[in-house]
Amino acid sequence: MSLKKICLLILTFLCLSVFACKGRAIEYVEDGYLTIATNTPFWPWEYRQGEEIVGADMDVAHEIANHMNKKLKIKDMSFDALVIELAEKKCDLAIAAMSATPERSKSVDFSEPYFKANQAVLVKKNSSILSPKDLKDKTIGVQTGTTGDSYCDGKYKTSKYTNIIDAVEDLINNHVDAVVLDEYLAKNFKQKRGDKVDMISEFLFTEEYRIAIRKNNAELKKIVNEVVSKLTQEDFVNNKLTEYFSKEEQETEENNNNSAPGLLEQIKNNLLNKGRFWLIINGLLVTFKITIFSLIIGVFLGYLTAISILSKSKNLFIRFLKALAKSYVSIIRGTPVVCQLFIIYYLVLSPLNADRVLCAVIAFGINSGAYVSEIIRSGILSVDIGQIEAGKALGLNESQIMWHIIAPQALKNSLATLCNEFMQLIKETSVAGFIGVTELTRAGEIIRSQTLSPFVPLMTTAIIYFIVVHLVGMLMAFFERRLRQSDKS
């Protein structure tokens, strides 16, 4: 082939490459879907109605998806993780009543504003705080990562929360003096908890809500701005907010007609209305899924780690594995499980765009493996050395001695401690909500955000955990009794 033909082929290839790149100007996380990240609960912008995520922001998201002929996929997670989720290319947009700040703009781009919002101050009923001037030397409750947080930081003494409902509960219990939050959410609290809280008439500051877009995605930004411009002209967001507020006002009025509702009425409102109990059921199933698969990984890793640490081989590779196993146990036992969960989700598995439940399973499995390894190691060491010597005398090799003599007795000796690890793992999965997994605890939090009533959701969650852990304990006790019977026989 002549040089001229080679150059022509290269030029053709480059032209086709450029054309192909232009043809895919917008890169989507998942083909056929517009994937957005949001943070519930934040009524009326994004909140759960049964299993469905609704709100004014979600209505805007649906309009954008429809304009692009895409199906909408929603990821729910903590507010301070939204920008990270977007920057790590785990979603296409982040819509959560978010404002553009210099810090956020370093990681993501923003659309034109779609709503001008007021940040209100919620105080306790009959408080001496009547205006923002009275906030001096007071403790202010804010949600971490919000503009209310950044505005108050440095100006006032702040107490930071991952959930604004916790801040309001602390306000009611006199742990903070005021809470800064969105105007509409403040009005909702005043409607439902008007006997406990009040909203001062003067707003703290005004901001503009925008949609966060991944960096260097100019075509998507252009489309989003076109939709935002159209919705702004139609006064779309204000109409939706009026609709949500009127509906909520009507429901609140109906509930208030039943003065001092009894326990049964509270249970009905918190669990049975709007199919909320299915959130608890689905959350429990997710908790079981994470726990069981994590334990399988944990036992597998724990056994390998324990064998590596106990090995007395002088082989260079085995000694390397032994040092690696000791380091693994030391690192995992010395760091919090939440930190390990974030590292797995945002750093290790981020390039693979792995499912959040899978990330939780891997994180808890790795965490559990370190503790299980010590349990198995102690069980192996508890086997009398004479039995190992007897196995050698019978002509068994090391592998046969381990599987037929040591392992059964080690498992029996470690059963109670392994049961405790299983119980602990069930409860530890509650932190999976930090990466947006709707397990049992987060399901309770979602219900609490909808009803603004903490007692029934928290007690329901606690009772279910107690029942599950108690049943596991009873099952392990049954196995222990059977093992003792075999000892007698």
C-alpha positions, 0 to 999 in steps of 0.5 A: 500500500502506498504512502498516499493511501495510508495517509488517506485512510488515516484522514478518513479514520480521524474524520469518522472519529470526530463525527462519532464524537459529535454524534455523542455529544451527550454522555449518559450514565445509562442509555435510554435514561436520564439519571438524576441524584436528589436528597429526600426528605425535603418537602415540597421539593423532593419527598417520598409518597409511598415508594415514589419520589415526588415534589416540585424538583421531580416535576422539573426533572420529568419535564427535562426527561420528557423533552429529551425522550428519556426515562427518568431514573432517580437516585436518593442520597444525602445532600452533601454527597450529591456533588460527589455523585455527579462529579464521579459520573454516577448521574447526569444531573443533580436536582435538590433545591441546590444553589450554585456556590464557588466550591460546588462550581469547581466540581460541576456546572449549573443551569440557569436559575429556575426558582428564587427561594427564601431561607427562613428561620424556625424558632421555638414557640414564644421564642425571644428571637423575633428577627435575624438580628436576635440570632447573635450568640445563638446556636443555629441548626443547619443541614450539612452541605446546604447554603444555610450551612455555608451562610451561617458558618462563621457568622453564628455558632452552628450545629450541623445535621445530615437531616433537617428533621433532626435539627427541628427535633433538637430545636423542640428539645431546646438543644438549638435556638433556631433552625435555618431552612427553606421557606416552604419546608419551614411553613410545613413544620409550622403547619404540622408542629405549630404548637411547638415551633414558629417561623419569624417573619423576616427571611435570613437571605434569598438564593436561586435554585439551579440544576447541577450538571456534569462538567464539560457537558455543554450540550446537556447544559444547553438542553436543560437551560432551554427547558428551564427557560420554558418552565420559568415563562410558564411559572411552572414551579410556583404553580406546582408549589401552590398545588403541593402546599394546598394539598398538604394544608388540606391533609394537615387540617383533616388531621388537626380535626382529630385533636390529640390523636391516640396511638392507633391513629398515629400508627395508622397515619405513619404506617398504613396511610399512603402505603408507607408500611411497604417502605418498611417491608422493602427496607427490611428485605434490603437489610436482609440481602446486605446482611446475608451476602456480607456475612458470606463474604465475611466468613470466606475472607475471615477464614482465608485471613485466619489461616494466613495469619496462623501459617508457620510456613517459611515460604516467601509468598506465604509470609507475604500473605501473612503480613498482608492479612495482618495489615488488613485486620489492623486497618479494618479494625482501626477505621469506622465502617462508614469511612470504609463504605464511602471509600468503596463506593466513591473511590474503589468501585466508582469507575465501575458505576456499581449498584449501591446495594452491591457496594454496601455488600462488599464494604460490609463483607470486607469489614466483617471479614476482619472480625470473623478472622479473629473469631476463627483464629481464636476458635482454631487456637482453642483446639487442643494440640494433642488432637493435631498430634494424633492426626499426624500419628494417623498419617493425615496431612495438614489439609486433612487435619484442618478439615476433619479435626480442627475446623469442625471443633473450631466452628463449634467453639466459635459459634456463639461469637459468630452469632454475635457478629451476625447480630452486629452486622444486621444493625451495622447495615443501618449506615448504608443509608449514607450512600442512598440505600433504602434499608430499614433505618432509612425507610423509617427516616423517610416515613418520619420526613413525611409525617414529621412525627418521630415516635412511631417510625423510630419505635417501629424500626427499633422493634423490628431490629429487636425481633430479628436479632432476637430470632437469630439469637434463638436460632443459634441457641437451638444449634448450640443445644443440638451440639451439646446433645451430640457431645453427650452421645 
